[in-house]
Amino acid sequence: MLPLSEKVNKTFEDWLLEHDKTCPFKLRLNQGAIGGRFTYKYTPTSLGIVAKIECGCGSEVDVTDYSEW
């Protein structure tokens, strides 16, 4: 996993606060012993790396800091 900047972490945390209100995975107590709720997806492009974080429920947030491109 690539390190995430403070700005990217803030974007993810803001999204997560709203997402957790309705996420069926968050509402269930049996999430598994090792977690696995989130998938971090990195797609290299000619301009930079696109970073997306996907919840096990299928919802996804683009946390790419396009200002760094």
C-alpha positions, 0 to 999 in steps of 0.5 A: 500500500502506498502512503497517503498524504494528510489531505488524502486521509482527510478526504477519506475520513470525511467520506467515511463519517457519512458512509458509515451512517448507512453502510451495511458492513459497518452496521453488522458486528461480524466483520471478520477477525482481520478486517478486510472491509476496505480495498485500496486501488491504485491506477498508474497513469501518465500524469500520476496515480489515481487512488480509490478506496472501496468499501466491502459494500461496493461504495467507493471514494476517489481520494486522488489529490489532483492538485499534485499533478 
